[in-house]
Amino acid sequence: MSESDVTVGYRKATPVWPGQSAEVAEAESEELWLLRRFEPVLAYTRGERFFPTDVDGYVRQCSLWRDTAGRGEEEVVPAGQLTLDRLAGARGEWPGTRLHLRFVQKATLREEAQQWRATSMIARTGRLAAVGLMTRVLDVLMRISLLVRGKVPVGLAAAAATRYRERLDEGHCTYYGRVSRDGGYVVLQYWFFYAMNDWRSTFGGVNDHEADWEMVTVYLATAEDGEPRPAWVGISSHEYTGDDLRRRWDDPDLHREGEHPVVFVGAGSHSGQVLPGDYLIAVDPASLRGAIAFSRRLKERLFPWTRRAGAGRRGIGIPFVDYARGDGRRVGPGGDRPWHPVVIDDSTPWVVGFRGLWGRDTRDWLDGERAPTGPRYERDGRVRFAWRDPLGWTGLQKVAPDPAADRRTLANQVERLEQEVAEADKEIAGKREEVRRLSALAASLERYPHTRERGRELRAEVDAAERALAAVYEHRAGLAEERAVHLAALEAVPGGVPAGEPQAHLKAPHVPYAVGHQRYTRFLRIWAALSTPLLILAFAVILAVPGPTPLATLAGVVLAFAAIEAIARGKLLGFLTALATLAVIAGVLAGVVFAFMLNWRVALLIPLFLAVVLLLVVNVRDLLSK
């Protein structure tokens, strides 16, 4: 029985395997049919060395290691003797210990690394030139941190490329598909396994690590004819969470080939993107977002030329680029390599049974250079968010798959609002009658001296009752406005509600900072490479060699470097203008402070006199215009 017989579709006769019930066979055939129907197309960048591969062949090439108390790590299964079945039972065989695989063996690392010869590499964007001078200091700190963190050994990426090419690459690619149903959606998860993430060593990125799991999710909703229709696409990303991970099927930025979404894969990192291009990595700590936004607005006011360059960016850009150009191989329907699907779920032994790392454990305390765990688990052993709650992972729990459900919700809300408006009308009538009664009593009592005090008390009650009546009117107006909006939505689209803009849910759309090959001048590229070490050297000299005015010297050095940066970017005129503006502001502030030090009364009189003159000019102009 061929695989094609199984993947034809559940509307035809479904084959039943020995020992399998017809109901289970029918369900598995339907799941596979759905996975094949909407499977994504992955577009890679030219120069990519690793593609989605079969975990069975990978595991057979790996050795299995465990952590031992006080003795480091110990090999428990040599390379060539491990299978998926044994890996699935590893937790029972070595209980209570942390386990990890090792793809490249120490004995063959150097030999395999020397065998690798790169065939074609991409033209890298000038990553240092893409960010400012001070931000480039982060690059130095990241590189220095690798000296004290656990990191992937030198040559391991090249050795892994040799192993992958010679032992695993069979010309097709594998995805592991999971089908689940939750909240009215049919969720199709496509998990891709790579033997290596070589982003740092090959493409100048943030990190390297053995093994890499990435994922694309297609969310299906049932159409009026009962057929499943794609509604959303979720793409795993290194920087984004929640709503920003998904795109609506009709999003103009989402590339599609028929019913297959196209995902642009980062070179080496394998992170997915919706649009092709070069992506600048950003750090966006929540505690600093306010300060970052303020500094960005201030910079755009003082340096107007930065407005366009900073459009669409968030957080602090760091000099690492994710190249997702889509100009290399394509995997999937109509591409260079076909898909080989494998269905997994919570009963798949190796998915459930192995909680360890799928590659070398470098013990990196930042986790960037450590291998990942499998599709079901986090590194701490908890079930992965995207696995246990695929709707919540992309913020879809709040979005109904059926437009009719939204319509029913709005219709029920309109009915409830009508009841509340009617109750408010009754309350208004009662409070109005009470206000008028109190007002009549107060007017009568205020006529005579001996009851005037009581009249004033009632008048205060009238004022309070009027405020209460006004509050009910305000509440009723809000209810009526809400009801009108919902009624308009119900009338606008018969059978549903307006869907809104496809990108309305996005908080920070992920867009490339460059499309194609970003070109910088040679001077800028050289300056971007040399400026940071020169700046650090200058700071060290100022601190090491005592001088009469170290702060002034430091400020002068920073100013000189900023001027060269402006020249390199062709923004010298703008820089001089901003510098002159800052000088004027500083001069005014210094003058005010100096005036207060000499005579604070005169310092106050001068701005008051100027304000009076300005007001007089405005008033005379208005008088003459009349």
Protein Blocks (a to p, Z undefined) as FASTA:
>chain_A
ZZklmmnopkbccdddehiafklmmmmmmmmmmmmmmoccddddehiabdcddfklmmmm
pccddddehiapadfbdghiacfklmmmmmmmmghiacdddfbdfklmmmmmmmpccfbd
cddddfklmpcfklmmmmmmmmmmmmmmccddehklmmmmmmmmmmmmgoiacddddddd
eehiacdddddddfbdcklmmnopabdcehiaddddddddddfkopacdfbdcdddfkbg
cjllpccfklmklccehjaccddddehjlpacfbgcddddddddfklmmmmmmmmmmmmm
mmmmlmmmmgoiacjddfbdcddehpaccedehiabdcddddddfklmklmmpmcdfbdc
ehpanlmmpccddfkbcfkopacfklmmmmlmnopmmpcfblklmmmmmmmmmmmmmmmm
mmmmmmmmmmmmmmmmmmmmmmmmmmpmklmmmmmmmmmmmmmmmmmmmmmmmmmmmmmm
mmmmmmmmmmmmghiacebjfklmpmbdcddfbecjadddfklmmmmmmmmmmmmmmmmm
mmmmccfblmlmmmmmmmmmmmmmmmmnopmmmmmmmmmmmmmmmmmmmmmmmmmmmomm
lmmmmmmmmmmmmmmmmmmmmmmmZZ
